[in-house]
Every structure is written in structure tokens, then in C-alpha cells.
Amino acid sequence: MAETKPKPVPRKRAASPPSEPRHGPGPTDFADPLLRAEVRKAMVWIGLASLVGLVILLAEPLLVIFAGMVLGAMIDGGARLIGRVVPLARGWRVTLVLLLAVAFMAWTFYFAGTQIAEQAAALPATIETQALKIFAWLQKQGFAIDPSAVQGLAEKALGGIGQITSAVGGLLGGLGTAFLILVMGIYLAAEPQLYRRGLGWMLPASERDHFEGTALAMGKTLRMLMFGRLVGMAVEGVGTWLLLALYGVPMAGLLGLLTGLLAFLPNIGAPISGLLMVLVGFSVDTTTGLYCIGVYVAVQTIDGNVIVPMIAKKTADLAPALVLGAQLIMGALFGLIGLMLADPLVAMIKIALERQSLRNEAAV
């Protein structure tokens, strides 16, 4: 008989666990499209507020970085100018610019340092004497002037003048900050394309071309702006010194140096240097004071009608009231360095806004 195979015993299936009850969306699930859109808007505003807070917290370091960029643009402009005359590698041109700057400062302090230091020590007393004479004359004319208030005002003014004259020994006041700005400016001037490409790489690919164009436009504007500023400083400083020395006005060297330094501050520097010049002139006699007024008008006329229009054609056209308002705000927040960087900062913001406006018009 044939053997019969035993029938396989069916295995019992394991009982499946009971299904978990289904729930609705959790508190972090946003299924509603309207709710998602509102959450995105809220996150944008939160991110913007956080960014503003971070900028406020790091305002001073960011300002030092921007100062390094401004100095780098000045060095870069000098290297480009030398490159038009002498075919040298970029590194050698940057080195030549730095050597020329060091040689000029050494020459200034070596030949005029002692004389200017003596004049700087005598200037506050001269200004105080003239200010008291002016207030005394106003008091004779019937103006109610408190002598103690006049003395306090004179001391505050002299303190400000002392801060200005201290620029002869240290332009930014802090040697550590000045050193950081100098090193950063040299690095940026040596290889500007390296840092520009690095910043562009961190942006989305669709934004890189726009950033590259904006960065190039900002760099050109900043170079031309600083070139015009340096030319104006040289013309006003040297012209004031020569014209005052020609007539024999005391402290001509110091007044020329202060006029050149203060020319870096548009809208504010010229009136301050002119006031100092006129007060020193009237400390001699009326004729010398009137001559100083003529020198101030002549120098400012040449700078305002020849140099500034010639340079401003290739730079950002900034409204004087806008620059003055930025100077007041930056000066109140960050002191002298903020006052010096207000004009370039406004120019960079304007270039960025103009580029974005052109981009929006092209997209329409």
C-alpha cells in the first residue's frame, strides 16, 4: 500500500495587536494653508527682530569691521592708481601704498611734530581768551550772560578741541582698535576678490550674481568717495597752511593740519576749522582776523566748487541733510569713529537700495 503523507497542521496566526486610536493634528502640525502662511510671517518677523537685536549687540565690532573695509578701499584705490602708472603685481602696489603713507606720517611728525605740539599746547588758551572777549562784548551790548555759564561752556569747548588736537598723536584714540582696523584693511586690500567670493558663496545660487554686482558697485563708489575725501583734505590742509603762513598768522601749521583732518567730516569739519582759524586771527588783530575769514572762504569755495563736483560725478549723490543727520546719530552713538564713518555708511546703504530697486523693476 502507498504511504499517505500526513496533512500539515495549520499554524495559528499570532493575534495582531489592537489598532491604536487615531488622533487629529498635534499642536505643532499646521495642516491649514492659511495657518501655515501666518506662521511663516511670524517667523520672518521674529527672525528680523532677532537680527536687529544681534546687530545692536555687536554694533561696535561691526563698526570696526566697516572701518577696516573703508581703509581697505582707500589702500585698494591707491594700488589701482599706481597700477595705471607702474606695471607691478598687486602685492607690491599695496606695499608701496603703505610705505608711502608711513613715509608721509614720519615726515610730518619729524619736521613739524615739535612745532605743532607747541602750537597745540597754546591753542586752547588762545581760544578761551577770544571766547571770553566775545562774551564780554555781547554782555556790553545788553545780552544777559552768566559768567559762570560762560566759563563752563568754554571748558567744554576746550575739551572738544583737546580731543581734536589729540588726533595728531592718535587718530582714533585707541591703539588696539586702530591696529585691528589697519590689519583688516591690509588683508581686504590685498585680496578683495577672495572675501567677496566667500560672502557670495554663503548666499543662494540665485542671489550670487546680484550680490557680485552690488559688491563691485559699492567698492567703486567707496574708492571714489575716499579718493575725493583725501584730495579735499590735502587741498584744504595744505592751502590753509600756505595762505596763513604767507601772511604770518600764528599756528599756521597746526591750523592747516586741523583743517585737513576735519575735512574728512563733511558738513561739520569745515565750520569747526573755520571758527578756530578766525579766533586765532582775531587774537592778533582785526586785519588778521579778516584775512583768516578770506582764507576760509577761498579754500572752501575751491573745494566746494571744483573738487567736490568733480569727484561727486562718479560717486553716490548724497543729500547734505541726510549725511548730517547720519553724522549726528552715529556721533552720538559711537563718538568720533561713528562720525567719521557716517558718510561712507550712508553711501553703501544707498547703493544697496538702488540696486534692489533696479532688480525689482526688471522683474516686473
Secondary structure, DSSP 8 states (H G I E B T S, - for coil): --------------------------TT---SHHHHHHHHHHHHHHHHHHHHHHHHHTHHHHHHHHHHHHHHHHHHHHHHHHHTTS---HHHHHHHHHHHHHHHHHHHHHHHHHHHHHHHHHHHHHHHHHHHHHHHHHHHTT----HHHHHHHHHHHHHHHHHHHGGGT-SSS-HHHHHHHHHHHHHHHH-HHHHHHHHHHTS-GGGHHHHHHHHHHHHHHHHHHHHHHHHHHHHHHHHHHHHHHHHT-TTHHHHHHHHHHHTTSTTTHHHHHHHHHHHHHHHH-HHHHHHHHHHHHHHHHHIIIIIHHHHHTTS----HHHHHHHHHHHHHHHTHHHHHHHHHHHHHHHHHHHHHHHHHHHH-
